[in-house]
Amino acid sequence: MIPNYPVTKADILCADDIFRVKIGSPQGETCKKTVRVITTLHELPTEIIEIHGNVMLEADIMYVNEIPFVITISQAIHFCTAELIKIEKSATIATAIKQFMQIYHR
């Protein structure tokens, strides 16, 4: 120990627990297969359809680790959607937005 130094052994052990590099799974272990998320659409009450019948969508492209996604959000109901796009061309973006609009029409 260093004399007149306020750090104790307990402080060092605590810092080690916080900042220690976590080792992942052992080498050679295979990843488990992910489960696909299944979405179900339910009928909306007529009151909600009457109030929010006309929905205005805002769209933008967002990058996560240089991977492009088309993001939309509706102004009135604040429902957000995202879809991965492989090629940043207007046709691909238009297709993604059309798919979002189909979700809203359902």
Distance bins in CASP14 RR format, pairs under 12 A and 6 or more apart:
PFRMAT RR
TARGET T0000
AUTHOR 0000-0000-0000
RMODE 2
METHOD distances of the structure
MODEL  1
1 7 0 0 0 0 1 0 0 0 0 0 0
1 8 0 0 0 0 1 0 0 0 0 0 0
1 9 1 0 0 1 0 0 0 0 0 0 0
1 11 0 0 0 0 0 1 0 0 0 0 0
1 12 0 0 0 0 0 1 0 0 0 0 0
2 8 0 0 0 0 0 1 0 0 0 0 0
2 9 0 0 0 0 0 1 0 0 0 0 0
2 12 0 0 0 0 0 1 0 0 0 0 0
5 11 0 0 0 0 0 1 0 0 0 0 0
5 12 0 0 0 0 0 1 0 0 0 0 0
6 12 0 0 0 0 0 1 0 0 0 0 0
7 13 0 0 0 0 0 1 0 0 0 0 0
7 14 0 0 0 0 0 1 0 0 0 0 0
7 15 0 0 0 0 1 0 0 0 0 0 0
8 14 0 0 0 0 1 0 0 0 0 0 0
8 15 0 0 0 0 0 1 0 0 0 0 0
9 15 0 0 0 0 0 1 0 0 0 0 0
9 16 0 0 0 0 0 1 0 0 0 0 0
10 16 0 0 0 0 0 1 0 0 0 0 0
10 17 0 0 0 0 0 1 0 0 0 0 0
11 17 0 0 0 0 0 1 0 0 0 0 0
11 18 0 0 0 0 0 1 0 0 0 0 0
12 18 0 0 0 0 0 1 0 0 0 0 0
12 19 0 0 0 0 0 1 0 0 0 0 0
12 20 0 0 0 0 0 1 0 0 0 0 0
13 19 0 0 0 0 0 1 0 0 0 0 0
13 20 0 0 0 0 0 1 0 0 0 0 0
14 20 0 0 0 0 0 1 0 0 0 0 0
23 29 0 0 0 0 0 1 0 0 0 0 0
24 31 0 0 0 0 0 1 0 0 0 0 0
25 31 0 0 0 0 1 0 0 0 0 0 0
25 32 0 0 0 0 0 1 0 0 0 0 0
39 81 0 0 0 0 0 1 0 0 0 0 0
39 103 0 0 0 0 1 0 0 0 0 0 0
39 106 0 0 0 0 0 1 0 0 0 0 0
40 106 0 0 0 0 0 1 0 0 0 0 0
41 102 0 0 0 0 0 1 0 0 0 0 0
41 103 1 0 0 1 0 0 0 0 0 0 0
41 104 0 0 0 0 0 1 0 0 0 0 0
41 105 0 0 0 0 0 1 0 0 0 0 0
41 106 1 0 1 0 0 0 0 0 0 0 0
42 48 0 0 0 0 0 1 0 0 0 0 0
42 106 0 0 0 0 1 0 0 0 0 0 0
43 49 0 0 0 0 1 0 0 0 0 0 0
43 106 0 0 0 0 1 0 0 0 0 0 0
44 50 0 0 0 0 1 0 0 0 0 0 0
44 51 0 0 0 0 0 1 0 0 0 0 0
44 52 0 0 0 0 1 0 0 0 0 0 0
44 53 0 0 0 0 1 0 0 0 0 0 0
44 55 0 0 0 0 0 1 0 0 0 0 0
44 77 0 0 0 0 0 1 0 0 0 0 0
44 79 0 0 0 0 0 1 0 0 0 0 0
44 104 0 0 0 0 0 1 0 0 0 0 0
44 105 0 0 0 0 0 1 0 0 0 0 0
44 106 0 0 0 0 1 0 0 0 0 0 0
45 51 0 0 0 0 1 0 0 0 0 0 0
45 52 0 0 0 0 0 1 0 0 0 0 0
46 52 0 0 0 0 0 1 0 0 0 0 0
46 53 0 0 0 0 0 1 0 0 0 0 0
47 53 0 0 0 0 0 1 0 0 0 0 0
48 55 0 0 0 0 0 1 0 0 0 0 0
48 76 0 0 0 0 0 1 0 0 0 0 0
48 77 0 0 0 0 1 0 0 0 0 0 0
48 79 0 0 0 0 0 1 0 0 0 0 0
49 55 0 0 0 0 0 1 0 0 0 0 0
49 77 0 0 0 0 0 1 0 0 0 0 0
49 104 0 0 0 0 0 1 0 0 0 0 0
49 105 0 0 0 0 0 1 0 0 0 0 0
49 106 0 0 0 0 0 1 0 0 0 0 0
51 76 0 0 0 0 1 0 0 0 0 0 0
51 77 0 0 0 0 1 0 0 0 0 0 0
52 74 0 0 0 0 1 0 0 0 0 0 0
52 75 0 0 0 0 1 0 0 0 0 0 0
52 76 1 0 1 0 0 0 0 0 0 0 0
52 77 1 0 1 0 0 0 0 0 0 0 0
52 78 0 0 0 0 0 1 0 0 0 0 0
52 79 0 0 0 0 1 0 0 0 0 0 0
52 104 0 0 0 0 1 0 0 0 0 0 0
53 74 0 0 0 0 0 1 0 0 0 0 0
53 76 0 0 0 0 1 0 0 0 0 0 0
53 77 0 0 0 0 1 0 0 0 0 0 0
53 104 0 0 0 0 1 0 0 0 0 0 0
53 105 0 0 0 0 0 1 0 0 0 0 0
54 74 0 0 0 0 0 1 0 0 0 0 0
54 75 0 0 0 0 0 1 0 0 0 0 0
54 76 0 0 0 0 1 0 0 0 0 0 0
54 77 0 0 0 0 0 1 0 0 0 0 0
54 104 0 0 0 0 0 1 0 0 0 0 0
55 72 0 0 0 0 0 1 0 0 0 0 0
55 73 0 0 0 0 0 1 0 0 0 0 0
55 74 1 0 1 0 0 0 0 0 0 0 0
55 75 1 0 0 1 0 0 0 0 0 0 0
55 76 1 0 0 1 0 0 0 0 0 0 0
55 77 1 0 0 1 0 0 0 0 0 0 0
55 78 0 0 0 0 0 1 0 0 0 0 0
55 79 0 0 0 0 1 0 0 0 0 0 0
55 81 0 0 0 0 0 1 0 0 0 0 0
55 100 0 0 0 0 0 1 0 0 0 0 0
55 101 0 0 0 0 1 0 0 0 0 0 0
55 103 0 0 0 0 0 1 0 0 0 0 0
55 104 1 0 1 0 0 0 0 0 0 0 0
55 105 0 0 0 0 1 0 0 0 0 0 0
56 72 0 0 0 0 0 1 0 0 0 0 0
56 73 0 0 0 0 1 0 0 0 0 0 0
56 74 1 0 0 1 0 0 0 0 0 0 0
56 75 1 0 1 0 0 0 0 0 0 0 0
56 76 1 0 0 1 0 0 0 0 0 0 0
56 77 0 0 0 0 0 1 0 0 0 0 0
56 78 0 0 0 0 0 1 0 0 0 0 0
56 79 0 0 0 0 0 1 0 0 0 0 0
56 101 0 0 0 0 0 1 0 0 0 0 0
56 104 0 0 0 0 0 1 0 0 0 0 0
57 70 0 0 0 0 0 1 0 0 0 0 0
57 71 0 0 0 0 0 1 0 0 0 0 0
57 72 1 0 1 0 0 0 0 0 0 0 0
57 73 1 0 0 1 0 0 0 0 0 0 0
57 74 1 0 1 0 0 0 0 0 0 0 0
57 75 1 0 0 1 0 0 0 0 0 0 0
57 76 0 0 0 0 0 1 0 0 0 0 0
57 77 0 0 0 0 0 1 0 0 0 0 0
57 78 0 0 0 0 0 1 0 0 0 0 0
57 79 0 0 0 0 1 0 0 0 0 0 0
57 80 0 0 0 0 0 1 0 0 0 0 0
57 81 0 0 0 0 1 0 0 0 0 0 0
57 96 0 0 0 0 0 1 0 0 0 0 0
57 97 1 0 0 1 0 0 0 0 0 0 0
57 98 0 0 0 0 0 1 0 0 0 0 0
57 99 0 0 0 0 0 1 0 0 0 0 0
57 100 1 0 0 1 0 0 0 0 0 0 0
57 101 1 0 0 1 0 0 0 0 0 0 0
57 103 0 0 0 0 0 1 0 0 0 0 0
57 104 1 0 0 1 0 0 0 0 0 0 0
57 105 0 0 0 0 0 1 0 0 0 0 0
58 70 0 0 0 0 0 1 0 0 0 0 0
58 71 0 0 0 0 1 0 0 0 0 0 0
58 72 1 0 0 1 0 0 0 0 0 0 0
58 73 1 0 1 0 0 0 0 0 0 0 0
58 74 1 0 0 1 0 0 0 0 0 0 0
58 75 1 0 0 1 0 0 0 0 0 0 0
58 76 0 0 0 0 0 1 0 0 0 0 0
58 78 0 0 0 0 0 1 0 0 0 0 0
58 79 0 0 0 0 0 1 0 0 0 0 0
58 80 0 0 0 0 1 0 0 0 0 0 0
58 81 0 0 0 0 0 1 0 0 0 0 0
58 97 0 0 0 0 0 1 0 0 0 0 0
58 100 0 0 0 0 0 1 0 0 0 0 0
59 69 0 0 0 0 0 1 0 0 0 0 0
59 70 1 0 0 1 0 0 0 0 0 0 0
59 71 1 0 0 1 0 0 0 0 0 0 0
59 72 1 0 1 0 0 0 0 0 0 0 0
59 73 0 0 0 0 1 0 0 0 0 0 0
59 74 0 0 0 0 0 1 0 0 0 0 0
59 75 0 0 0 0 0 1 0 0 0 0 0
59 80 0 0 0 0 0 1 0 0 0 0 0
59 81 0 0 0 0 1 0 0 0 0 0 0
59 82 0 0 0 0 0 1 0 0 0 0 0
59 83 0 0 0 0 0 1 0 0 0 0 0
59 85 0 0 0 0 0 1 0 0 0 0 0
59 93 1 0 0 1 0 0 0 0 0 0 0
59 94 0 0 0 0 0 1 0 0 0 0 0
59 96 0 0 0 0 1 0 0 0 0 0 0
59 97 1 0 1 0 0 0 0 0 0 0 0
59 98 0 0 0 0 0 1 0 0 0 0 0
59 99 0 0 0 0 0 1 0 0 0 0 0
59 100 1 0 0 1 0 0 0 0 0 0 0
59 101 0 0 0 0 0 1 0 0 0 0 0
60 68 0 0 0 0 0 1 0 0 0 0 0
60 69 0 0 0 0 1 0 0 0 0 0 0
60 70 1 0 0 1 0 0 0 0 0 0 0
60 71 1 0 1 0 0 0 0 0 0 0 0
60 72 0 0 0 0 1 0 0 0 0 0 0
60 73 0 0 0 0 1 0 0 0 0 0 0
60 80 0 0 0 0 0 1 0 0 0 0 0
60 81 0 0 0 0 0 1 0 0 0 0 0
60 82 0 0 0 0 0 1 0 0 0 0 0
60 93 0 0 0 0 0 1 0 0 0 0 0
60 96 0 0 0 0 0 1 0 0 0 0 0
60 97 0 0 0 0 0 1 0 0 0 0 0
61 67 0 0 0 0 0 1 0 0 0 0 0
61 68 1 0 1 0 0 0 0 0 0 0 0
61 69 1 0 0 1 0 0 0 0 0 0 0
61 70 1 0 1 0 0 0 0 0 0 0 0
61 71 1 0 0 1 0 0 0 0 0 0 0
61 72 0 0 0 0 0 1 0 0 0 0 0
61 82 0 0 0 0 0 1 0 0 0 0 0
61 83 0 0 0 0 0 1 0 0 0 0 0
61 84 0 0 0 0 0 1 0 0 0 0 0
61 85 1 0 0 1 0 0 0 0 0 0 0
61 87 0 0 0 0 0 1 0 0 0 0 0
61 88 1 0 0 1 0 0 0 0 0 0 0
61 89 0 0 0 0 0 1 0 0 0 0 0
61 90 0 0 0 0 0 1 0 0 0 0 0
61 92 0 0 0 0 0 1 0 0 0 0 0
61 93 1 0 0 1 0 0 0 0 0 0 0
61 96 0 0 0 0 1 0 0 0 0 0 0
61 97 0 0 0 0 0 1 0 0 0 0 0
62 68 1 0 0 1 0 0 0 0 0 0 0
62 69 1 0 1 0 0 0 0 0 0 0 0
62 70 0 0 0 0 1 0 0 0 0 0 0
62 71 1 0 1 0 0 0 0 0 0 0 0
62 72 0 0 0 0 0 1 0 0 0 0 0
62 73 0 0 0 0 0 1 0 0 0 0 0
62 80 0 0 0 0 0 1 0 0 0 0 0
62 81 0 0 0 0 0 1 0 0 0 0 0
62 82 1 0 0 1 0 0 0 0 0 0 0
62 83 0 0 0 0 0 1 0 0 0 0 0
62 84 0 0 0 0 0 1 0 0 0 0 0
62 85 0 0 0 0 0 1 0 0 0 0 0
62 88 0 0 0 0 0 1 0 0 0 0 0
63 69 1 0 0 1 0 0 0 0 0 0 0
63 70 0 0 0 0 0 1 0 0 0 0 0
63 71 0 0 0 0 0 1 0 0 0 0 0
63 82 0 0 0 0 0 1 0 0 0 0 0
63 84 0 0 0 0 0 1 0 0 0 0 0
63 85 0 0 0 0 0 1 0 0 0 0 0
63 88 0 0 0 0 1 0 0 0 0 0 0
64 71 0 0 0 0 0 1 0 0 0 0 0
64 82 0 0 0 0 1 0 0 0 0 0 0
64 84 0 0 0 0 1 0 0 0 0 0 0
64 85 0 0 0 0 0 1 0 0 0 0 0
65 84 0 0 0 0 0 1 0 0 0 0 0
66 88 0 0 0 0 0 1 0 0 0 0 0
67 82 0 0 0 0 0 1 0 0 0 0 0
67 83 0 0 0 0 0 1 0 0 0 0 0
67 84 1 0 0 1 0 0 0 0 0 0 0
67 85 0 0 0 0 1 0 0 0 0 0 0
67 86 0 0 0 0 1 0 0 0 0 0 0
67 88 0 0 0 0 0 1 0 0 0 0 0
68 82 0 0 0 0 0 1 0 0 0 0 0
68 83 0 0 0 0 1 0 0 0 0 0 0
68 84 1 0 0 1 0 0 0 0 0 0 0
68 85 1 0 1 0 0 0 0 0 0 0 0
68 86 0 0 0 0 1 0 0 0 0 0 0
68 87 0 0 0 0 1 0 0 0 0 0 0
68 88 1 0 1 0 0 0 0 0 0 0 0
68 89 0 0 0 0 0 1 0 0 0 0 0
68 92 0 0 0 0 1 0 0 0 0 0 0
68 93 0 0 0 0 1 0 0 0 0 0 0
68 96 0 0 0 0 0 1 0 0 0 0 0
69 80 0 0 0 0 0 1 0 0 0 0 0
69 81 0 0 0 0 1 0 0 0 0 0 0
69 82 1 0 1 0 0 0 0 0 0 0 0
69 83 1 0 0 1 0 0 0 0 0 0 0
69 84 1 0 1 0 0 0 0 0 0 0 0
69 85 1 0 0 1 0 0 0 0 0 0 0
69 86 0 0 0 0 0 1 0 0 0 0 0
69 88 0 0 0 0 0 1 0 0 0 0 0
69 92 0 0 0 0 0 1 0 0 0 0 0
69 93 0 0 0 0 0 1 0 0 0 0 0
69 96 0 0 0 0 1 0 0 0 0 0 0
69 100 0 0 0 0 0 1 0 0 0 0 0
70 80 0 0 0 0 0 1 0 0 0 0 0
70 81 0 0 0 0 1 0 0 0 0 0 0
70 82 1 0 0 1 0 0 0 0 0 0 0
70 83 1 0 1 0 0 0 0 0 0 0 0
70 84 0 0 0 0 1 0 0 0 0 0 0
70 85 1 0 1 0 0 0 0 0 0 0 0
70 86 0 0 0 0 0 1 0 0 0 0 0
70 87 0 0 0 0 0 1 0 0 0 0 0
70 88 0 0 0 0 1 0 0 0 0 0 0
70 89 0 0 0 0 0 1 0 0 0 0 0
70 90 0 0 0 0 0 1 0 0 0 0 0
70 92 0 0 0 0 1 0 0 0 0 0 0
70 93 1 0 1 0 0 0 0 0 0 0 0
70 94 0 0 0 0 1 0 0 0 0 0 0
70 95 0 0 0 0 1 0 0 0 0 0 0
70 96 1 0 1 0 0 0 0 0 0 0 0
70 97 1 0 0 1 0 0 0 0 0 0 0
70 98 0 0 0 0 0 1 0 0 0 0 0
70 99 0 0 0 0 1 0 0 0 0 0 0
70 100 1 0 0 1 0 0 0 0 0 0 0
70 101 0 0 0 0 0 1 0 0 0 0 0
71 79 0 0 0 0 0 1 0 0 0 0 0
71 80 1 0 0 1 0 0 0 0 0 0 0
71 81 1 0 0 1 0 0 0 0 0 0 0
71 82 1 0 1 0 0 0 0 0 0 0 0
71 83 0 0 0 0 1 0 0 0 0 0 0
71 84 0 0 0 0 0 1 0 0 0 0 0
71 85 0 0 0 0 0 1 0 0 0 0 0
71 93 0 0 0 0 0 1 0 0 0 0 0
71 96 0 0 0 0 1 0 0 0 0 0 0
71 97 0 0 0 0 0 1 0 0 0 0 0
71 100 0 0 0 0 1 0 0 0 0 0 0
72 78 0 0 0 0 0 1 0 0 0 0 0
72 79 0 0 0 0 1 0 0 0 0 0 0
72 80 1 0 0 1 0 0 0 0 0 0 0
72 81 1 0 1 0 0 0 0 0 0 0 0
72 82 1 0 0 1 0 0 0 0 0 0 0
72 83 0 0 0 0 1 0 0 0 0 0 0
72 93 0 0 0 0 0 1 0 0 0 0 0
72 96 0 0 0 0 1 0 0 0 0 0 0
72 97 1 0 0 1 0 0 0 0 0 0 0
72 98 0 0 0 0 0 1 0 0 0 0 0
72 99 0 0 0 0 1 0 0 0 0 0 0
72 100 1 0 1 0 0 0 0 0 0 0 0
72 101 0 0 0 0 1 0 0 0 0 0 0
72 103 0 0 0 0 1 0 0 0 0 0 0
72 104 0 0 0 0 1 0 0 0 0 0 0
73 79 1 0 0 1 0 0 0 0 0 0 0
73 80 1 0 1 0 0 0 0 0 0 0 0
73 81 1 0 0 1 0 0 0 0 0 0 0
73 82 0 0 0 0 1 0 0 0 0 0 0
73 100 0 0 0 0 0 1 0 0 0 0 0
73 104 0 0 0 0 0 1 0 0 0 0 0
74 80 0 0 0 0 1 0 0 0 0 0 0
74 81 0 0 0 0 1 0 0 0 0 0 0
74 100 0 0 0 0 1 0 0 0 0 0 0
74 101 0 0 0 0 0 1 0 0 0 0 0
74 103 0 0 0 0 0 1 0 0 0 0 0
74 104 1 0 0 1 0 0 0 0 0 0 0
76 104 0 0 0 0 0 1 0 0 0 0 0
77 104 0 0 0 0 1 0 0 0 0 0 0
79 100 0 0 0 0 1 0 0 0 0 0 0
79 103 0 0 0 0 1 0 0 0 0 0 0
79 104 0 0 0 0 1 0 0 0 0 0 0
80 100 0 0 0 0 0 1 0 0 0 0 0
80 103 0 0 0 0 0 1 0 0 0 0 0
81 96 0 0 0 0 1 0 0 0 0 0 0
81 97 0 0 0 0 1 0 0 0 0 0 0
81 99 0 0 0 0 1 0 0 0 0 0 0
81 100 1 0 1 0 0 0 0 0 0 0 0
81 101 0 0 0 0 0 1 0 0 0 0 0
81 102 0 0 0 0 0 1 0 0 0 0 0
81 103 1 0 0 1 0 0 0 0 0 0 0
81 104 0 0 0 0 1 0 0 0 0 0 0
82 96 0 0 0 0 1 0 0 0 0 0 0
82 97 0 0 0 0 0 1 0 0 0 0 0
82 99 0 0 0 0 0 1 0 0 0 0 0
82 100 0 0 0 0 1 0 0 0 0 0 0
82 103 0 0 0 0 0 1 0 0 0 0 0
83 92 0 0 0 0 1 0 0 0 0 0 0
83 93 0 0 0 0 1 0 0 0 0 0 0
83 95 0 0 0 0 1 0 0 0 0 0 0
83 96 1 0 1 0 0 0 0 0 0 0 0
83 97 0 0 0 0 1 0 0 0 0 0 0
83 98 0 0 0 0 0 1 0 0 0 0 0
83 99 1 0 0 1 0 0 0 0 0 0 0
83 100 1 0 0 1 0 0 0 0 0 0 0
83 102 0 0 0 0 0 1 0 0 0 0 0
83 103 0 0 0 0 0 1 0 0 0 0 0
84 92 0 0 0 0 0 1 0 0 0 0 0
84 93 0 0 0 0 0 1 0 0 0 0 0
84 96 0 0 0 0 1 0 0 0 0 0 0
84 99 0 0 0 0 0 1 0 0 0 0 0
85 91 0 0 0 0 0 1 0 0 0 0 0
85 92 1 0 1 0 0 0 0 0 0 0 0
85 93 1 0 0 1 0 0 0 0 0 0 0
85 94 0 0 0 0 0 1 0 0 0 0 0
85 95 0 0 0 0 1 0 0 0 0 0 0
85 96 1 0 1 0 0 0 0 0 0 0 0
85 97 0 0 0 0 0 1 0 0 0 0 0
85 99 0 0 0 0 0 1 0 0 0 0 0
86 92 1 0 0 1 0 0 0 0 0 0 0
86 93 0 0 0 0 0 1 0 0 0 0 0
86 95 0 0 0 0 0 1 0 0 0 0 0
86 96 0 0 0 0 0 1 0 0 0 0 0
87 93 0 0 0 0 1 0 0 0 0 0 0
87 95 0 0 0 0 0 1 0 0 0 0 0
87 96 0 0 0 0 0 1 0 0 0 0 0
88 94 0 0 0 0 0 1 0 0 0 0 0
88 96 0 0 0 0 0 1 0 0 0 0 0
89 95 0 0 0 0 1 0 0 0 0 0 0
89 96 0 0 0 0 0 1 0 0 0 0 0
90 96 0 0 0 0 0 1 0 0 0 0 0
90 97 0 0 0 0 0 1 0 0 0 0 0
91 97 0 0 0 0 0 1 0 0 0 0 0
91 98 0 0 0 0 0 1 0 0 0 0 0
92 98 0 0 0 0 0 1 0 0 0 0 0
92 99 0 0 0 0 0 1 0 0 0 0 0
93 99 0 0 0 0 0 1 0 0 0 0 0
93 100 0 0 0 0 0 1 0 0 0 0 0
94 100 0 0 0 0 0 1 0 0 0 0 0
94 101 0 0 0 0 0 1 0 0 0 0 0
95 101 0 0 0 0 0 1 0 0 0 0 0
95 102 0 0 0 0 0 1 0 0 0 0 0
96 102 0 0 0 0 0 1 0 0 0 0 0
96 103 0 0 0 0 0 1 0 0 0 0 0
97 103 0 0 0 0 0 1 0 0 0 0 0
97 104 0 0 0 0 0 1 0 0 0 0 0
98 104 0 0 0 0 0 1 0 0 0 0 0
98 105 0 0 0 0 0 1 0 0 0 0 0
99 105 0 0 0 0 0 1 0 0 0 0 0
99 106 0 0 0 0 0 1 0 0 0 0 0
100 106 0 0 0 0 0 1 0 0 0 0 0
END
